[in-house]
């Protein structure tokens, strides 16, 4: 009996233990399920966070792109502003150049008018007086009763006398050709005038008007805007006729030609040479004014 009771007790104890084991497994499963659910929730949250991070990354990249675009736009704006400033400066310089060109043209016209008048006066002074046709009658000499009239003196046959009519014809032709070339210049026919002065130089290389002709040849070339030819002609005038009264004016024309050819340094030096060598000439005053204009433009640049 005792054994039976003991066996029943053992059996009941085993059932109770088994039930307790079963209960422990269910709790563990429940906890595992809960943990799995928590893990899934955490994974979902992690996925949501990753998605949010990806979106923020995209937004950041978009913002960076906009900033880069803005920086490029600002650079372009700066470049455009600089271009506009350069355009404005070029326009201002072009205006200065146009003013100087007009000033040069006005000065050159004044010089043409002045030199035409001076040249006409000089030619009048240089033209020799007309030969006296009528011989001066000598007063009769009283002869004494014992004296005889002295025989007339014969001319020295070894001394040739140039024909007066030939010299007069040459001088007249020379004056006529010079007047014709100068008239073309005054009429504004600069190409024809230059050709006429060149022909005059070839025909009358030793003429008293040769220096004037060379000067007006250079001036005619300048009026044609052939500045290289004008400068060459005036340089030849200065070299060939260094003592001529128009040398300072020829140098001034050279300086203006250099300005037109954009040789500002050369023009500045030529103008300084005029002031140094011919300080009392009219060209020196014009050279000082032109130097002031060149220095003003240089300082603004």
Beta strands, then each sheet from edge to edge (+ up, - down):
end
